[in-house]
Each structure stands twice: as C-alpha cells, then as structure tokens.
C-alpha cells in the first residue's frame, strides 16, 4: 500500500554540506520532518559532489517520513563554471560578462538532459544557450546544426 503524500519541498543545497541552518531547517521543520535524518542521508548520498549546488525535491508523507530526489546541477551554475565567471551580468542585454563555446553548451546539455523537457540534444542545447544569453554570456561560434 502506498503512503499518502503530505507535500513536496524544493530546495537547493550544497552537496555534502546540508545542515539544520536555513534554508534546510525551517523548510523541513514546517512539515514536521526529522531535519538531522535528512541532513545525514543527503550528505552521505552527495559526498562525491561536495560543494556543488544541488536541487533536491523532498516528498513528505503523512507519517512524517520522507524521500528525496537529487537533480543535476543548475544550468546557470554550470555556465558560470565553464565560462570561469563569478556571476552573471546585472544587465544581460547591455553588459556581456563572458563567452562560452558550443562544445561547452553541448557538454552542459548532455549533463542536464535527464532534467530537461527535450528529446533531442539540439533542443537541449538551444535551452542552455538561451540561459547563457539571459545571464549576459555570449555563445561563440556557429551552432552545430547550422554548420
């Protein structure tokens, strides 16, 4: 018999370093979830991805038990890492802060493919390129599908 779902909690937590401090503690405490149990399980599962910002979706059941799914690193964080930037532009339509190649876009798209709603790698690449442009990062070169 399946458990009855009480709600979902979506958070972004650094891999291997979840602790009861905000944002984790207050979000889980409001639903009555054992905060330390979540932190221990999350840290054990993400030890290999220490320091990366990881989105997590926590399913809370009526009996206050929980399950969680760890998603891939956000596209924006991967773009910042590949372009070697500190942050995106505050005015992306005017100030360009960096550049990224289509090869890097393809790597990010392949990495994010399971979390994107795209069937083809070209569609995923277009999504990632759009994210880069909205951050003020130029995408250099010609797209592979036009070459």
Residue frames as a rotation matrix with the C-alpha (Angstrom) as fourth column:
UNK 1
0.580 0.814 0.000 0.00
0.814 -0.580 0.000 0.00
0.000 0.000 -1.000 0.00
UNK 2
-0.207 -0.661 0.721 1.41
0.627 -0.656 -0.421 3.38
0.751 0.365 0.550 -0.99
UNK 3
-0.463 -0.030 -0.886 1.93
0.805 -0.433 -0.406 6.06
-0.371 -0.901 0.224 1.62
UNK 4
0.619 0.729 0.290 -0.20
0.783 -0.600 -0.165 9.19
0.054 0.329 -0.943 1.49
UNK 5
-0.397 -0.812 0.427 1.79
0.796 -0.537 -0.279 12.27
0.456 0.229 0.860 0.38
UNK 6
0.277 0.414 -0.867 1.57
0.821 -0.571 -0.010 15.34
-0.499 -0.709 -0.498 2.63
UNK 7
0.917 0.036 -0.398 3.59
-0.134 -0.910 -0.393 17.68
-0.376 0.413 -0.829 0.40
UNK 8
0.504 -0.787 0.356 6.74
0.808 0.285 -0.515 18.47
0.304 0.547 0.780 -1.53
UNK 9
0.728 -0.405 -0.553 9.68
0.011 -0.800 0.600 20.69
-0.685 -0.443 -0.578 -0.58
UNK 10
0.690 -0.547 0.474 12.08
0.615 0.097 -0.783 22.02
0.382 0.831 0.404 -3.21
UNK 11
0.795 -0.520 -0.312 15.48
-0.067 -0.586 0.807 23.25
-0.603 -0.621 -0.501 -2.04
UNK 12
0.673 -0.737 -0.066 18.93
-0.008 0.082 -0.997 23.96
0.740 0.671 0.050 -3.41
UNK 13
0.893 -0.374 0.252 21.63
-0.246 0.063 0.967 22.65
-0.377 -0.925 -0.036 -1.07
UNK 14
0.150 -0.925 -0.349 25.42
-0.964 -0.059 -0.260 22.36
0.220 0.375 -0.900 -1.44
UNK 15
0.619 0.077 -0.782 26.43
-0.194 0.979 -0.057 18.73
0.761 0.187 0.621 -1.89
UNK 16
0.022 -0.631 -0.776 27.84
0.627 0.613 -0.481 17.05
0.779 -0.476 0.409 1.21
UNK 17
-0.897 -0.436 -0.078 27.17
0.340 -0.566 -0.751 20.04
0.284 -0.700 0.655 3.47
UNK 18
0.048 0.965 0.259 23.49
0.057 -0.262 0.964 20.07
0.997 -0.032 -0.067 4.42
UNK 19
-0.882 -0.268 -0.388 22.92
0.393 0.036 -0.919 21.34
0.261 -0.963 0.073 7.96
UNK 20
-0.152 0.925 -0.349 19.90
0.984 0.109 -0.141 22.38
-0.092 -0.364 -0.927 10.08
UNK 21
-0.580 -0.096 -0.809 20.54
0.187 -0.982 -0.018 26.08
-0.793 -0.162 0.587 9.39
UNK 22
0.531 0.777 -0.339 18.34
-0.149 -0.309 -0.939 27.95
-0.835 0.549 -0.048 6.89
UNK 23
-0.361 0.909 -0.210 17.14
-0.902 -0.283 0.325 27.12
0.236 0.307 0.922 4.28
UNK 24
-0.567 0.092 -0.819 17.01
-0.090 0.981 0.173 23.41
0.819 0.172 -0.547 5.19
UNK 25
-0.939 0.095 -0.330 15.93
0.343 0.289 -0.894 23.57
0.011 -0.953 -0.304 8.85
UNK 26
-0.622 0.744 -0.244 12.92
-0.441 -0.590 -0.676 25.92
-0.647 -0.313 0.695 8.59
UNK 27
-0.301 0.511 -0.805 11.60
-0.906 0.110 0.408 24.29
0.297 0.853 0.430 5.40
UNK 28
-0.505 0.059 -0.861 11.72
0.020 0.998 0.056 20.77
0.863 0.011 -0.505 6.85
UNK 29
-0.968 0.099 -0.229 10.64
0.232 0.015 -0.973 21.82
-0.093 -0.995 -0.038 10.34
UNK 30
-0.571 0.797 -0.199 7.44
-0.784 -0.601 -0.158 23.38
-0.245 0.066 0.967 8.99
UNK 31
0.083 0.581 -0.809 6.43
-0.731 0.587 0.347 19.96
0.677 0.563 0.474 7.59
UNK 32
0.640 0.185 0.746 7.50
-0.739 0.414 0.531 18.07
-0.211 -0.891 0.402 10.73
UNK 33
0.782 -0.428 -0.453 10.35
0.023 0.746 -0.666 16.16
0.623 0.510 0.593 9.06
UNK 34
0.755 -0.621 -0.209 13.34
0.408 0.196 0.892 14.95
-0.513 -0.759 0.401 11.11
UNK 35
0.889 -0.383 -0.253 15.92
-0.459 -0.754 -0.470 17.55
-0.011 0.534 -0.845 10.00
UNK 36
0.039 -0.953 0.299 19.03
-0.837 0.133 0.531 15.70
-0.546 -0.271 -0.793 11.19
UNK 37
0.107 0.058 0.993 17.98
0.241 0.967 -0.082 12.47
-0.965 0.248 0.089 9.49
UNK 38
0.944 0.243 0.225 17.57
0.280 -0.222 -0.934 14.34
-0.177 0.944 -0.278 6.19
UNK 39
0.654 -0.743 -0.143 20.96
-0.753 -0.658 -0.018 16.06
-0.081 0.119 -0.990 6.60
UNK 40
-0.093 -0.701 0.707 22.74
-0.504 0.646 0.574 12.76
-0.859 -0.303 -0.414 7.32
UNK 41
0.286 0.275 0.918 21.13
0.514 0.764 -0.389 10.92
-0.809 0.583 0.078 4.38
UNK 42
0.995 0.100 0.011 21.62
0.068 -0.586 -0.808 13.84
-0.074 0.804 -0.590 1.97
UNK 43
0.449 -0.893 -0.037 25.28
-0.852 -0.440 0.285 14.34
-0.270 -0.096 -0.958 2.94
UNK 44
-0.107 -0.461 0.881 26.01
-0.162 0.882 0.442 10.62
-0.981 -0.096 -0.170 2.60
UNK 45
0.496 0.420 0.760 24.40
0.620 0.442 -0.648 10.50
-0.608 0.793 -0.041 -0.84
UNK 46
0.960 -0.054 0.276 26.14
0.168 -0.677 -0.717 13.65
0.225 0.734 -0.641 -2.15
UNK 47
0.598 -0.789 -0.137 29.61
0.107 -0.091 0.990 13.19
-0.794 -0.607 0.030 -0.67
UNK 48
-0.118 -0.663 0.739 31.06
0.859 0.305 0.411 12.71
-0.498 0.684 0.533 -4.18
UNK 49
0.056 0.206 0.977 29.57
0.761 -0.642 0.091 16.06
0.646 0.739 -0.193 -5.32
UNK 50
0.149 -0.064 -0.987 30.77
0.908 -0.385 0.162 18.14
-0.391 -0.921 0.000 -2.36
UNK 51
-0.575 -0.395 -0.717 30.40
0.281 -0.918 0.280 21.89
-0.769 -0.040 0.639 -2.86
UNK 52
-0.917 0.301 0.263 28.13
0.218 -0.174 0.960 21.72
0.335 0.938 0.094 -5.92
UNK 53
-0.622 0.781 0.057 24.74
-0.660 -0.484 -0.574 23.42
-0.421 -0.395 0.817 -5.67
UNK 54
-0.958 0.260 -0.121 22.22
0.169 0.852 0.496 20.59
0.232 0.455 -0.860 -5.99
UNK 55
-0.313 0.927 0.209 18.46
-0.883 -0.365 0.296 20.98
0.350 -0.092 0.932 -6.35
UNK 56
-0.986 0.059 -0.158 16.58
0.114 0.924 -0.366 18.45
0.124 -0.378 -0.917 -4.25
UNK 57
-0.193 0.977 0.088 12.87
-0.683 -0.198 0.703 17.57
0.705 0.076 0.705 -4.23
UNK 58
-0.984 -0.121 0.134 11.73
-0.179 0.568 -0.803 16.14
0.020 -0.814 -0.580 -0.90
UNK 59
-0.170 0.950 -0.262 8.47
-0.229 0.221 0.948 14.18
0.959 0.221 0.180 -0.77
UNK 60
-0.866 -0.044 0.498 6.95
-0.498 -0.001 -0.867 14.34
0.038 -0.999 -0.021 2.72
UNK 61
-0.487 0.693 -0.531 4.42
0.243 0.692 0.680 11.68
0.839 0.202 -0.506 3.71
UNK 62
0.402 0.793 0.459 1.55
-0.305 -0.357 0.883 11.92
0.863 -0.495 0.098 6.27
UNK 63
0.874 -0.085 -0.478 3.52
0.440 0.555 0.706 9.83
0.205 -0.827 0.523 8.78
UNK 64
0.838 -0.528 -0.140 6.36
-0.438 -0.803 0.403 12.44
-0.325 -0.276 -0.904 8.60
UNK 65
0.130 -0.795 0.592 8.68
0.497 0.569 0.655 10.08
-0.858 0.209 0.469 6.74
UNK 66
0.584 0.020 -0.811 10.28
-0.522 -0.756 -0.395 11.36
-0.622 0.654 -0.431 3.55
UNK 67
0.332 -0.554 0.764 12.06
0.819 0.571 0.058 10.51
-0.468 0.606 0.643 0.32
UNK 68
0.445 -0.162 -0.881 14.18
-0.281 -0.959 0.035 12.80
-0.850 0.232 -0.472 -1.79
UNK 69
0.641 -0.240 0.729 15.36
0.753 0.378 -0.539 13.06
-0.146 0.894 0.423 -5.38
UNK 70
0.053 -0.713 -0.699 18.58
0.139 -0.688 0.712 14.89
-0.989 -0.135 0.063 -6.21
UNK 71
0.939 0.298 0.172 18.57
0.233 -0.181 -0.955 16.71
-0.253 0.937 -0.239 -9.55
UNK 72
0.163 -0.906 0.391 21.54
0.962 0.058 -0.266 17.76
0.218 0.420 0.881 -11.69
UNK 73
-0.461 -0.451 -0.764 23.45
0.624 -0.777 0.083 20.98
-0.631 -0.439 0.640 -11.07
UNK 74
0.568 0.747 -0.345 21.52
0.293 -0.575 -0.764 24.02
-0.769 0.333 -0.545 -12.42
UNK 75
0.515 -0.324 0.793 22.45
0.842 0.020 -0.539 25.13
0.159 0.946 0.283 -15.94
UNK 76
0.860 -0.159 0.484 23.33
-0.138 -0.987 -0.080 28.63
0.491 0.002 -0.871 -14.73
UNK 77
0.692 -0.628 0.356 25.86
-0.426 0.043 0.904 27.25
-0.582 -0.777 -0.238 -12.23
UNK 78
0.373 -0.548 0.749 27.44
0.654 0.728 0.207 25.06
-0.658 0.413 0.629 -14.92
UNK 79
0.677 -0.091 0.730 27.63
0.589 -0.527 -0.612 28.00
0.440 0.845 -0.303 -17.35
UNK 80
0.873 -0.365 0.323 29.34
-0.474 -0.789 0.391 30.17
0.113 -0.494 -0.862 -14.72
UNK 81
0.512 -0.692 0.509 31.83
-0.085 0.549 0.832 27.35
-0.855 -0.469 0.222 -14.07
UNK 82
0.379 -0.338 0.862 32.59
0.858 0.478 -0.189 26.72
-0.348 0.811 0.471 -17.78
UNK 83
0.644 -0.079 0.761 32.90
0.435 -0.781 -0.449 30.45
0.630 0.620 -0.468 -18.60
UNK 84
-0.251 -0.778 -0.576 35.07
0.920 -0.008 -0.391 30.96
0.300 -0.628 0.718 -15.47
UNK 85
-0.213 0.307 0.928 32.91
-0.060 -0.952 0.301 33.77
0.975 0.009 0.221 -14.11
UNK 86
-1.000 -0.031 0.006 31.98
-0.005 -0.028 -1.000 34.88
0.031 -0.999 0.028 -10.61
UNK 87
-0.273 0.962 -0.024 28.37
0.334 0.071 -0.940 35.68
-0.902 -0.264 -0.340 -11.57
UNK 88
-0.061 0.366 0.928 26.13
0.998 0.023 0.056 36.60
-0.001 0.930 -0.367 -14.48
UNK 89
-0.818 -0.239 0.523 25.54
0.351 -0.928 0.127 40.13
0.454 0.287 0.843 -15.75
UNK 90
-0.593 0.633 -0.498 23.22
0.393 -0.313 -0.865 42.50
-0.703 -0.708 -0.063 -13.90
UNK 91
0.268 0.637 -0.723 22.13
-0.536 -0.525 -0.661 43.90
-0.801 0.565 0.200 -17.30
UNK 92
-0.137 -0.406 0.904 22.44
0.346 0.835 0.427 40.97
-0.928 0.371 0.026 -19.73
UNK 93
0.683 0.431 0.590 21.04
0.689 -0.112 -0.716 42.92
-0.243 0.896 -0.373 -22.69
UNK 94
0.935 -0.341 0.094 23.77
-0.294 -0.897 -0.330 45.59
0.197 0.281 -0.939 -22.35
UNK 95
0.144 -0.925 0.353 26.73
-0.984 -0.096 0.152 44.19
-0.107 -0.369 -0.923 -20.42
UNK 96
0.790 -0.007 -0.613 28.24
-0.186 0.950 -0.251 40.93
0.584 0.313 0.749 -21.63
UNK 97
0.621 -0.507 0.598 30.41
-0.738 -0.119 0.665 39.31
-0.266 -0.854 -0.448 -18.96
UNK 98
-0.310 -0.767 0.562 31.89
-0.440 0.640 0.630 36.36
-0.843 -0.052 -0.536 -20.79
UNK 99
0.084 0.258 -0.962 31.78
-0.979 0.201 -0.032 33.86
0.186 0.945 0.270 -23.60
UNK 100
-0.092 -0.047 0.995 31.15
-0.397 0.918 0.007 30.14
-0.913 -0.394 -0.103 -23.90
UNK 101
-0.771 -0.270 -0.577 31.63
-0.633 0.220 0.742 27.77
-0.074 0.937 -0.340 -26.84
UNK 102
0.248 0.886 -0.393 29.05
-0.906 0.356 0.231 25.48
0.344 0.299 0.890 -28.41
UNK 103
-0.218 -0.394 -0.893 31.16
-0.046 0.918 -0.394 22.50
0.975 -0.045 -0.218 -27.28
UNK 104
-0.990 -0.129 0.055 30.70
-0.048 -0.058 -0.997 23.60
0.131 -0.990 0.051 -23.66
UNK 105
-0.304 0.952 0.044 26.98
-0.947 -0.296 -0.127 24.16
-0.108 -0.080 0.991 -24.28
UNK 106
0.186 0.352 -0.917 26.76
-0.565 0.802 0.193 20.58
0.804 0.483 0.348 -25.62
UNK 107
-0.685 -0.504 -0.526 28.52
0.149 0.609 -0.779 19.17
0.713 -0.612 -0.342 -22.53
UNK 108
-0.885 0.396 0.246 26.12
-0.406 -0.394 -0.825 21.01
-0.229 -0.830 0.509 -20.22
UNK 109
-0.028 0.925 -0.379 23.10
-0.990 0.026 0.138 19.91
0.137 0.379 0.915 -22.30
UNK 110
-0.074 -0.065 -0.995 24.20
-0.219 0.975 -0.048 16.26
0.973 0.214 -0.086 -22.19
UNK 111
-0.925 -0.321 -0.206 24.68
0.144 0.205 -0.968 16.53
0.352 -0.925 -0.143 -18.42
UNK 112
-0.749 0.661 0.039 21.24
-0.472 -0.492 -0.732 18.16
-0.465 -0.567 0.680 -17.90
UNK 113
-0.730 0.450 -0.514 19.34
-0.456 0.238 0.857 16.07
0.508 0.861 0.031 -20.48
UNK 114
-0.640 0.488 -0.593 17.53
0.610 0.793 -0.005 13.91
0.468 -0.365 -0.805 -17.88
UNK 115
-0.456 0.453 -0.766 16.09
0.643 -0.427 -0.635 17.02
-0.615 -0.783 -0.096 -16.15
UNK 116
-0.767 0.166 -0.620 15.17
-0.443 -0.836 0.325 18.96
-0.465 0.524 0.714 -19.31
UNK 117
0.206 0.871 0.446 11.96
0.081 0.439 -0.895 18.54
-0.975 0.221 0.020 -21.28
UNK 118
0.194 -0.242 -0.951 13.75
-0.945 -0.304 -0.116 17.94
-0.261 0.921 -0.288 -24.58
UNK 119
0.865 0.147 0.479 14.03
-0.043 0.974 -0.221 14.84
-0.499 0.171 0.849 -26.74
UNK 120
0.683 -0.644 0.344 16.93
0.578 0.189 -0.794 15.90
0.446 0.741 0.502 -28.95
UNK 121
0.014 -0.792 -0.610 20.32
0.937 -0.202 0.283 17.21
-0.348 -0.576 0.740 -27.88
UNK 122
-0.646 -0.228 0.729 19.90
0.582 -0.765 0.276 20.19
0.494 0.602 0.627 -30.25
UNK 123
0.356 0.861 0.364 16.76
0.240 -0.461 0.854 21.28
0.903 -0.217 -0.371 -28.37
UNK 124
0.713 -0.165 -0.682 18.56
0.698 0.067 0.713 20.97
-0.072 -0.984 0.163 -25.05
UNK 125
-0.392 -0.919 0.050 21.49
0.912 -0.381 0.151 22.97
-0.119 0.104 0.987 -26.45
UNK 126
-0.302 0.369 0.879 19.11
0.363 -0.808 0.464 25.76
0.882 0.459 0.110 -27.51
UNK 127
0.771 0.614 -0.167 17.70
0.348 -0.187 0.919 25.88
0.533 -0.766 -0.358 -23.97
UNK 128
0.382 -0.719 -0.581 21.15
0.847 0.022 0.530 26.07
-0.369 -0.695 0.618 -22.39
UNK 129
-0.574 -0.575 0.582 22.25
0.777 -0.607 0.167 28.73
0.257 0.548 0.796 -24.91
UNK 130
0.176 0.739 0.650 19.16
0.270 -0.671 0.690 30.77
0.947 0.054 -0.318 -24.01
UNK 131
0.843 0.052 -0.536 20.06
0.538 -0.027 0.843 30.53
0.029 -0.998 -0.050 -20.33
UNK 132
-0.150 -0.980 -0.127 23.60
0.944 -0.180 0.277 31.69
-0.294 -0.078 0.953 -21.14
UNK 133
-0.471 0.016 0.882 22.30
0.551 -0.775 0.308 34.67
0.689 0.631 0.356 -23.13
UNK 134
0.583 0.770 0.258 19.94
0.226 -0.459 0.859 35.64
0.780 -0.443 -0.442 -20.31
UNK 135
0.681 -0.445 -0.582 22.97
0.662 0.034 0.749 35.69
-0.313 -0.895 0.318 -17.99
UNK 136
0.828 -0.386 -0.405 24.92
-0.461 -0.882 -0.101 38.03
-0.318 0.271 -0.908 -20.29
UNK 137
-0.146 -0.862 0.485 27.21
-0.167 0.505 0.847 35.28
-0.975 0.043 -0.217 -21.62
UNK 138
0.195 0.142 -0.971 27.84
-0.959 -0.181 -0.219 35.21
-0.206 0.973 0.101 -25.38
UNK 139
0.507 -0.054 0.860 27.72
0.115 0.993 -0.006 31.87
-0.854 0.102 0.510 -27.18
UNK 140
-0.035 -0.649 -0.760 30.66
-0.747 -0.488 0.452 31.94
-0.664 0.583 -0.468 -29.62
UNK 141
-0.911 -0.372 0.180 30.77
-0.126 0.665 0.736 30.19
-0.394 0.648 -0.652 -32.97
UNK 142
-0.365 0.804 -0.470 28.05
-0.840 -0.066 0.539 28.75
0.402 0.591 0.699 -35.13
UNK 143
0.203 0.503 0.840 25.61
-0.787 0.594 -0.166 26.17
-0.582 -0.627 0.517 -33.80
UNK 144
-0.684 -0.551 0.477 26.47
-0.238 0.788 0.568 22.59
-0.689 0.275 -0.671 -34.87
UNK 145
-0.019 0.757 0.653 23.12
0.616 0.523 -0.589 22.15
-0.788 0.391 -0.476 -36.67
UNK 146
0.848 0.283 -0.448 23.89
-0.123 -0.718 -0.685 25.14
-0.516 0.636 -0.574 -38.95
UNK 147
-0.016 -0.969 -0.248 27.44
-0.695 -0.168 0.699 24.09
-0.719 0.183 -0.671 -39.81
